[in-house]
Amino acid sequence: MSKRHITRRLTFEAGHRVMGHETKCANLHGHSYKVFVEAEGPLDQIGRIVDFSVLKDRIGGWLDRYWDHGVILYRDDEDLVAALRETGQKLFILPTNPTAENMASFLLHTICPGLFEAGGITVTTIRLQETENCEATETL
């Protein structure tokens, strides 16, 4: 039997800085991010893996709470972290530089498993677009 997957598109707005970047991304800047969440699992009694609204509520809810309209920074970016904390900005500290690759990996491996502990749903892929032209993909 073939595997069945579903994909939900989510969006959020956030600022970040790529510490140590060789060009303009070393500056604090923002993006209109798009996240494509792919999940697999058994079909339920009505023939779906999970209702798309469940992906929106769980992953979209997490994104709204922690990343949307906030600033995502690397924990080693100490001066900028301290400055933004002083101003009371919404701030999320990542254990890695907030590149699209690292953010996709963090969502897939750290956040999604806890959001779907029960129910047989597995998020298998996160595609994260920083811009219309640039995206990163992380797959189990």
VOGUNU-895554 format. One record per residue (C-alpha): residue number from 1; residue in three letters; x, y, z. Coordinates in pm, whole numbers, plus 50000, padded with zeros to 5 digits. Layout:
+-----+------+-------+-------+-------+
! pos ! code !    px !    py !    pz !
+-----+------+-------+-------+-------+
! NUM !  Ala !     X !     Y !     Z !
...
+-----+------+-------+-------+-------+
***
This chain:
+-----+------+-------+-------+-------+
! pos ! code !    px !    py !    pz !
+-----+------+-------+-------+-------+
!   1 !  Met ! 50000 ! 50000 ! 50000 !
!   2 !  Ser ! 50126 ! 50348 ! 49919 !
!   3 !  Lys ! 50187 ! 50607 ! 50188 !
!   4 !  Arg ! 49955 ! 50903 ! 50204 !
!   5 !  His ! 50064 ! 51250 ! 50300 !
!   6 !  Ile ! 49891 ! 51579 ! 50355 !
!   7 !  Thr ! 50038 ! 51927 ! 50347 !
!   8 !  Arg ! 49924 ! 52241 ! 50527 !
!   9 !  Arg ! 50061 ! 52587 ! 50448 !
!  10 !  Leu ! 50106 ! 52825 ! 50741 !
!  11 !  Thr ! 50247 ! 53178 ! 50753 !
!  12 !  Phe ! 50411 ! 53402 ! 51009 !
!  13 !  Glu ! 50606 ! 53729 ! 51020 !
!  14 !  Ala ! 50931 ! 53748 ! 51213 !
!  15 !  Gly ! 51264 ! 53920 ! 51239 !
!  16 !  His ! 51600 ! 53751 ! 51271 !
!  17 !  Arg ! 51969 ! 53801 ! 51220 !
!  18 !  Val ! 52217 ! 53543 ! 51095 !
!  19 !  Met ! 52513 ! 53589 ! 51325 !
!  20 !  Gly ! 52843 ! 53578 ! 51135 !
!  21 !  His ! 52680 ! 53611 ! 50793 !
!  22 !  Glu ! 52916 ! 53756 ! 50534 !
!  23 !  Thr ! 52668 ! 54005 ! 50381 !
!  24 !  Lys ! 52349 ! 54195 ! 50465 !
!  25 !  Cys ! 52180 ! 53907 ! 50651 !
!  26 !  Ala ! 52416 ! 53987 ! 50940 !
!  27 !  Asn ! 52180 ! 54280 ! 51004 !
!  28 !  Leu ! 51854 ! 54247 ! 51193 !
!  29 !  His ! 51578 ! 54210 ! 50930 !
!  30 !  Gly ! 51243 ! 54041 ! 50879 !
!  31 !  His ! 51060 ! 53800 ! 50652 !
!  32 !  Ser ! 50708 ! 53689 ! 50568 !
!  33 !  Tyr ! 50772 ! 53320 ! 50629 !
!  34 !  Lys ! 50572 ! 53036 ! 50479 !
!  35 !  Val ! 50584 ! 52691 ! 50636 !
!  36 !  Phe ! 50464 ! 52382 ! 50452 !
!  37 !  Val ! 50396 ! 52103 ! 50699 !
!  38 !  Glu ! 50372 ! 51750 ! 50557 !
!  39 !  Ala ! 50223 ! 51477 ! 50774 !
!  40 !  Glu ! 50146 ! 51109 ! 50734 !
!  41 !  Gly ! 49944 ! 50859 ! 50929 !
!  42 !  Pro ! 49662 ! 50609 ! 50903 !
!  43 !  Leu ! 49331 ! 50716 ! 50757 !
!  44 !  Asp ! 49052 ! 50775 ! 51005 !
!  45 !  Gln ! 48696 ! 50648 ! 50972 !
!  46 !  Ile ! 48605 ! 50920 ! 50722 !
!  47 !  Gly ! 48911 ! 50875 ! 50504 !
!  48 !  Arg ! 49158 ! 51144 ! 50611 !
!  49 !  Ile ! 49489 ! 51143 ! 50794 !
!  50 !  Val ! 49389 ! 51436 ! 51011 !
!  51 !  Asp ! 49173 ! 51740 ! 50958 !
!  52 !  Phe ! 49381 ! 52024 ! 50816 !
!  53 !  Ser ! 49257 ! 52247 ! 51098 !
!  54 !  Val ! 49442 ! 52027 ! 51349 !
!  55 !  Leu ! 49772 ! 52108 ! 51178 !
!  56 !  Lys ! 49674 ! 52474 ! 51173 !
!  57 !  Asp ! 49574 ! 52475 ! 51541 !
!  58 !  Arg ! 49874 ! 52284 ! 51674 !
!  59 !  Ile ! 50163 ! 52402 ! 51459 !
!  60 !  Gly ! 50010 ! 52734 ! 51361 !
!  61 !  Gly ! 49924 ! 52795 ! 51727 !
!  62 !  Trp ! 50284 ! 52729 ! 51826 !
!  63 !  Leu ! 50410 ! 52961 ! 51553 !
!  64 !  Asp ! 50168 ! 53236 ! 51663 !
!  65 !  Arg ! 50273 ! 53203 ! 52028 !
!  66 !  Tyr ! 50648 ! 53189 ! 51982 !
!  67 !  Trp ! 50763 ! 53320 ! 51642 !
!  68 !  Asp ! 50495 ! 53537 ! 51480 !
!  69 !  His ! 50570 ! 53911 ! 51505 !
!  70 !  Gly ! 50874 ! 53840 ! 51716 !
!  71 !  Val ! 51250 ! 53820 ! 51673 !
!  72 !  Ile ! 51429 ! 53485 ! 51644 !
!  73 !  Leu ! 51793 ! 53491 ! 51752 !
!  74 !  Tyr ! 52082 ! 53254 ! 51810 !
!  75 !  Arg ! 52157 ! 53208 ! 52180 !
!  76 !  Asp ! 52520 ! 53310 ! 52119 !
!  77 !  Asp ! 52409 ! 53649 ! 51980 !
!  78 !  Glu ! 52437 ! 53780 ! 52336 !
!  79 !  Asp ! 52456 ! 54156 ! 52274 !
!  80 !  Leu ! 52148 ! 54166 ! 52052 !
!  81 !  Val ! 51957 ! 53929 ! 52281 !
!  82 !  Ala ! 52033 ! 54156 ! 52578 !
!  83 !  Ala ! 51938 ! 54473 ! 52388 !
!  84 !  Leu ! 51604 ! 54332 ! 52272 !
!  85 !  Arg ! 51522 ! 54188 ! 52614 !
!  86 !  Glu ! 51577 ! 54534 ! 52760 !
!  87 !  Thr ! 51315 ! 54680 ! 52526 !
!  88 !  Gly ! 51060 ! 54408 ! 52602 !
!  89 !  Gln ! 51045 ! 54273 ! 52247 !
!  90 !  Lys ! 50892 ! 53932 ! 52175 !
!  91 !  Leu ! 51201 ! 53716 ! 52148 !
!  92 !  Phe ! 51267 ! 53349 ! 52077 !
!  93 !  Ile ! 51615 ! 53212 ! 52139 !
!  94 !  Leu ! 51728 ! 52922 ! 51921 !
!  95 !  Pro ! 52018 ! 52692 ! 52010 !
!  96 !  Thr ! 52147 ! 52749 ! 51654 !
!  97 !  Asn ! 52173 ! 53040 ! 51413 !
!  98 !  Pro ! 51820 ! 53120 ! 51279 !
!  99 !  Thr ! 51884 ! 53020 ! 50919 !
! 100 !  Ala ! 51595 ! 52872 ! 50723 !
! 101 !  Glu ! 51768 ! 52534 ! 50745 !
! 102 !  Asn ! 51804 ! 52548 ! 51123 !
! 103 !  Met ! 51452 ! 52681 ! 51178 !
! 104 !  Ala ! 51301 ! 52401 ! 50965 !
! 105 !  Ser ! 51505 ! 52142 ! 51154 !
! 106 !  Phe ! 51401 ! 52287 ! 51492 !
! 107 !  Leu ! 51033 ! 52272 ! 51397 !
! 108 !  Leu ! 51053 ! 51917 ! 51264 !
! 109 !  His ! 51271 ! 51755 ! 51529 !
! 110 !  Thr ! 51201 ! 51959 ! 51843 !
! 111 !  Ile ! 50853 ! 52109 ! 51820 !
! 112 !  Cys ! 50636 ! 51881 ! 51604 !
! 113 !  Pro ! 50692 ! 51553 ! 51791 !
! 114 !  Gly ! 50553 ! 51706 ! 52111 !
! 115 !  Leu ! 50250 ! 51845 ! 51931 !
! 116 !  Phe ! 50148 ! 51503 ! 51793 !
! 117 !  Glu ! 50241 ! 51259 ! 52072 !
! 118 !  Ala ! 49912 ! 51071 ! 52036 !
! 119 !  Gly ! 49704 ! 50984 ! 51735 !
! 120 !  Gly ! 49950 ! 50820 ! 51499 !
! 121 !  Ile ! 50024 ! 51142 ! 51309 !
! 122 !  Thr ! 50388 ! 51202 ! 51211 !
! 123 !  Val ! 50511 ! 51529 ! 51066 !
! 124 !  Thr ! 50762 ! 51408 ! 50809 !
! 125 !  Thr ! 50870 ! 51724 ! 50631 !
! 126 !  Ile ! 50897 ! 52095 ! 50701 !
! 127 !  Arg ! 50957 ! 52334 ! 50410 !
! 128 !  Leu ! 51029 ! 52685 ! 50530 !
! 129 !  Gln ! 51032 ! 52976 ! 50285 !
! 130 !  Glu ! 51203 ! 53298 ! 50388 !
! 131 !  Thr ! 51114 ! 53464 ! 50060 !
! 132 !  Glu ! 50939 ! 53357 ! 49742 !
! 133 !  Asn ! 51279 ! 53260 ! 49604 !
! 134 !  Cys ! 51446 ! 53094 ! 49904 !
! 135 !  Glu ! 51343 ! 52792 ! 50107 !
! 136 !  Ala ! 51486 ! 52509 ! 50314 !
! 137 !  Thr ! 51348 ! 52158 ! 50354 !
! 138 !  Glu ! 51398 ! 51921 ! 50648 !
! 139 !  Thr ! 51271 ! 51563 ! 50619 !
! 140 !  Leu ! 51267 ! 51273 ! 50861 !
+-----+------+-------+-------+-------+
***
